[in-house]
Amino acid sequence: MALGDGIRRDVAKVPQAERDLLLDAFLKLDTTKFYPDGVSFWDKQEDIHKNAHFAGVDVHSGPGFIPWHRVIVNRLEALLRQIHPEISLHYWDWTTDPTSTAGGRANLFTPHFMGGT
């Protein structure tokens, strides 16, 4: 598996250079890409997520969660690819300790990636 293959992998196992590209894309979505109304691509994505919890509605507990989540994740990946077309939106294996480096994993919560605890 290589950068640009379009496969989503465990983010703790991809090379540092690929994690750097992913972080750069997230930051640029918030600081360099804007809709005509002046809202950043990142903030618009956040608004979509927040609005799914508005006025007592919680998309996470309803029958529409899986298709809604698939759309929002695919949309985010498409936005990230506007910055770096070769990256994929990788996943975090939440069954593992994100700070562990066992088994060749990277510590995800460092000041150089997703911040501290």
Disulfide bonds with the S-S distance in Angstrom:
none
